[in-house]
Amino acid sequence: MYKKILFIACLTSSLLAQTAQKFKDQQMQGFNQEKKQFGVYKKTQEQEFDAYQKAQNKAYKAYKKELGIFWEEPKLSTNTEWVSYTKDKKTKTDIDFKNQTITLQTIATSQKEAKKNLRLALARAVTIDTKTVQETDPLEIKLSKIKKPFNVKDAKVKADPILSTIIFENKPTRDDVKTYVGSYVKMQNIKIVNSKKVRHAKIYSLNVKLPEDTMIKRSKIYYKQVRKHADKQRLPMALIFAIMHTESSFNPRARSHIPAFGLMQIVPRTAGIDTYKYLYKKKKLVSGSYLYNSTNNIRMGSAYLHILFYRYLKDIKNLDARLYCTIAAYNTGAGNIAWAFTKTHNMKIASPYINTKSPKEVYNKLLKDLKYEEPKHYLKKVTKRMSSYYKLYGS
């Protein structure tokens, strides 16, 4: 009897083990299937975004080619310059935020036509807001017609002032604008050269110097947003302002070749993905128009600084040393910070070595051994500008 019970128990145990193994195998098979499906989904999303970016680049090149019919050297916006054209492409406005100048050019067949075009262009430049730019710019209209992938987060651009609060003390009236424009658009201020592209036409150029406190006034537009996100992300306001100044000179239409977009120059495929996931617990790409929205841009730029300081570089114990590394990493990535100290891209290896150095030694080491020259200059500029913004805004 005992042997029979023992036999049944062993048989039951064996059957249970087989059932458990079968269940485990089925679970693993299901997991592998889900993993495979996610891999396919991820690849599909990446392919769709690649196609979207290619379509955008194609639109940029096509637009530049159209401009080439009229202009010898067609120019588009950069991280510090906002360049726009009229619908007929014959009048160009170049606002250089870094050098604080407006350059206006128009292709015309008479002085009367040129003065009219330049007046309209200058009036528009000093009164337009970012929302109107997004909705009326010929290039942006072209780009808006490109179908966005399902996984790309889009947003409307806010109506932030661009130059009106710099030029005028109060909201300008029509007479205020007319007086301002009339003070600059005079034939003695206009340079004239023959057009090499349009027959029987000349290029009329006018330079307007912006006020010396342009950069300060531009920063004040974003004070409330910077204050809010500096507090939320436990960062100095001066750091965010200094990064913004260095990245774009407060150009709200900033776009670099990478491409990176907006005030804090967010790259959708790298910092954009990491930051969106940190903020919203979802992995999404963001569009250029999403990043031209100042609220989104400052929120994401501040959050990315938080990720660098409190996650990627958290093992650096001295806060000043970590701050220097964070500034450089915003430009070149955390892996390149590690490389400067250990010739590896692993912060786990680099952090103990960094912790043996004083903040000044860390700063000097970064300036000496960062892999590229750009982040070296970037570190110098941001740390110097932080001092200025501490004086202006405090913490």
URTASUL-V474877 format. One record per residue. N is the residue number from 1. RES is the residue in one small letter. NEAR is the number of other C-alpha atoms within 10 Angstrom. Layout:
N:RES:NEAR  N:RES:NEAR
This chain:
1:m:6  2:y:7  3:k:8  4:k:9  5:i:10  6:l:11  7:f:12  8:i:12  9:a:12  10:c:12  11:l:12  12:t:12  13:s:12  14:s:12  15:l:12  16:l:12  17:a:12  18:q:12  19:t:12  20:a:12  21:q:12  22:k:12  23:f:12  24:k:12  25:d:12  26:q:12  27:q:12  28:m:12  29:q:12  30:g:12  31:f:12  32:n:12  33:q:12  34:e:12  35:k:12  36:k:12  37:q:12  38:f:12  39:g:12  40:v:12  41:y:12  42:k:12  43:k:12  44:t:12  45:q:18  46:e:16  47:q:13  48:e:17  49:f:19  50:d:13  51:a:14  52:y:17  53:q:16  54:k:12  55:a:16  56:q:18  57:n:14  58:k:13  59:a:17  60:y:17  61:k:12  62:a:13  63:y:17  64:k:17  65:k:13  66:e:13  67:l:19  68:g:15  69:i:14  70:f:18  71:w:22  72:e:12  73:e:10  74:p:14  75:k:16  76:l:17  77:s:18  78:t:19  79:n:27  80:t:26  81:e:27  82:w:20  83:v:19  84:s:22  85:y:21  86:t:15  87:k:11  88:d:9  89:k:18  90:k:18  91:t:24  92:k:22  93:t:22  94:d:20  95:i:24  96:d:21  97:f:23  98:k:17  99:n:15  100:q:18  101:t:17  102:i:21  103:t:16  104:l:25  105:q:23  106:t:27  107:i:25  108:a:22  109:t:16  110:s:12  111:q:14  112:k:10  113:e:12  114:a:24  115:k:20  116:k:13  117:n:22  118:l:25  119:r:20  120:l:14  121:a:21  122:l:23  123:a:17  124:r:17  125:a:20  126:v:21  127:t:17  128:i:16  129:d:19  130:t:18  131:k:16  132:t:13  133:v:18  134:q:21  135:e:14  136:t:12  137:d:14  138:p:17  139:l:19  140:e:15  141:i:12  142:k:13  143:l:18  144:s:13  145:k:9  146:i:13  147:k:10  148:k:18  149:p:17  150:f:11  151:n:14  152:v:17  153:k:16  154:d:15  155:a:14  156:k:13  157:v:22  158:k:18  159:a:15  160:d:17  161:p:17  162:i:21  163:l:19  164:s:20  165:t:18  166:i:20  167:i:18  168:f:15  169:e:8  170:n:10  171:k:11  172:p:16  173:t:10  174:r:9  175:d:9  176:d:13  177:v:20  178:k:15  179:t:11  180:y:17  181:v:19  182:g:14  183:s:10  184:y:18  185:v:20  186:k:13  187:m:14  188:q:8  189:n:13  190:i:19  191:k:12  192:i:17  193:v:11  194:n:14  195:s:18  196:k:13  197:k:15  198:v:17  199:r:9  200:h:11  201:a:16  202:k:20  203:i:22  204:y:25  205:s:19  206:l:22  207:n:17  208:v:15  209:k:12  210:l:18  211:p:12  212:e:11  213:d:10  214:t:21  215:m:19  216:i:14  217:k:16  218:r:21  219:s:17  220:k:15  221:i:16  222:y:16  223:y:13  224:k:10  225:q:15  226:v:24  227:r:18  228:k:14  229:h:21  230:a:24  231:d:12  232:k:13  233:q:17  234:r:14  235:l:20  236:p:18  237:m:22  238:a:25  239:l:24  240:i:23  241:f:30  242:a:24  243:i:28  244:m:21  245:h:25  246:t:21  247:e:24  248:s:24  249:s:26  250:f:29  251:n:28  252:p:28  253:r:27  254:a:26  255:r:25  256:s:18  257:h:9  258:i:10  259:p:17  260:a:23  261:f:28  262:g:30  263:l:30  264:m:32  265:q:31  266:i:29  267:v:21  268:p:23  269:r:15  270:t:12  271:a:22  272:g:24  273:i:18  274:d:20  275:t:26  276:y:21  277:k:14  278:y:16  279:l:13  280:y:9  281:k:10  282:k:12  283:k:16  284:k:20  285:l:26  286:v:21  287:s:19  288:g:21  289:s:22  290:y:22  291:l:33  292:y:28  293:n:25  294:s:23  295:t:18  296:n:19  297:n:21  298:i:26  299:r:22  300:m:25  301:g:26  302:s:26  303:a:24  304:y:23  305:l:26  306:h:21  307:i:19  308:l:20  309:f:26  310:y:16  311:r:10  312:y:18  313:l:24  314:k:16  315:d:17  316:i:23  317:k:14  318:n:15  319:l:12  320:d:15  321:a:19  322:r:23  323:l:21  324:y:22  325:c:26  326:t:25  327:i:25  328:a:25  329:a:22  330:y:21  331:n:17  332:t:18  333:g:19  334:a:21  335:g:17  336:n:25  337:i:28  338:a:25  339:w:19  340:a:20  341:f:20  342:t:17  343:k:16  344:t:15  345:h:17  346:n:15  347:m:23  348:k:15  349:i:15  350:a:22  351:s:20  352:p:13  353:y:14  354:i:24  355:n:16  356:t:13  357:k:14  358:s:13  359:p:19  360:k:12  361:e:13  362:v:21  363:y:21  364:n:13  365:k:15  366:l:23  367:l:20  368:k:13  369:d:17  370:l:20  371:k:16  372:y:13  373:e:11  374:e:12  375:p:22  376:k:20  377:h:12  378:y:20  379:l:24  380:k:15  381:k:16  382:v:24  383:t:17  384:k:12  385:r:19  386:m:21  387:s:14  388:s:15  389:y:20  390:y:16  391:k:11  392:l:11  393:y:13  394:g:11  395:s:14
